[in-house]
Amino acid sequence: MTDTTQAPPLPDHLSVDPRSPHHVAAVFEHDIGIRFNGKDRSDVQEYCVSEGWVKVPAGKTLDRKGQPLMIKLKGTVEAFYRQPE
């Protein structure tokens, strides 16, 4: 991992999917953490801090295009860079 002082600022809305307009490749060069309602989540696919929601896969369910079916959870969202150990 690279030093977090060189990490770009985390956007308000970010998606893991490279086809999304909210995907920022430079951010994914670093280890990102999402805290949702006070608990760390590792399954978040998309988030929006200002609107207070995250999208996570709904189990093993797939849509008709073969992509995981997402559900939106609302609450307090905090995005941060994880510190290297």
N, C-alpha and C positions, 0 to 999 in steps of 0.2 A: 504494500500500500504506500501511497505517497503521503506527505505531510498534510494535515488538514488546513494549515495556513494557506495553502495553494488551492484549496477546494473552492469551486464556484459557490455563490450563495444558493441556498435551496429555494426553488420557486414555490409559490403559493399552491400551484396545481401541478402535479407530476404524475406521469403514467409510465409503467414498465414496458408497455406495448410500443415497439418502434414505429408502428403504423399510426399512432395517435399524434395529433398536433401538440400534445402536452408532454411529449417525450423529449428529454434533454440528455443526450448521450454523455456529455462531459460530467454530469452529476454522477452517473453510474460507474465512473472510474474509481469512485470512493465507496466505502461501506456506509450505507444509509440505514438509519433506524427510524421506526415509526412507533410512537407511544400513543395509544388510543384509549381514552378514558382511564389513564394512569397505568396501563399495562402495555408492555412491549409486544408488538405483533410482528411476525415474520412472514405472514401470508398476504400482506397488502399489495394489491396490483396497481392501485391508483388512489390518490388522496387529494383533498382540497382543504387547506388549513382555514381559510377565511369562511367557507361555507360549513365546515365542521362535519365532513364525511370521509369515509374510506370505502373502497370497493374490494371485496375479497371473493375468492371462488366459493361457489355453493357446492361443496363436496366434490364428487367426481363427475357431476353433471356437465354435459357438453351441449353447446348450441348446435344449430344445423350446419354451421361451418366448421365444426370441430374445435372451437375455442371454448375454454371453461366458462360456464355460466356464472355471472357475477351478481352479488347482492350488495346493496349500498347500506352501510351502517352509519348512523348519525351519532355524533358525540364530540368530545374534545380531542383534537388531533394536534400532535406535536411531532415535527420532523427534525432529525438531527443527524450529524455525522458521528459514527461510532469511533471511539478512540482505539488505535491499534494496541494490541496487547504485547 
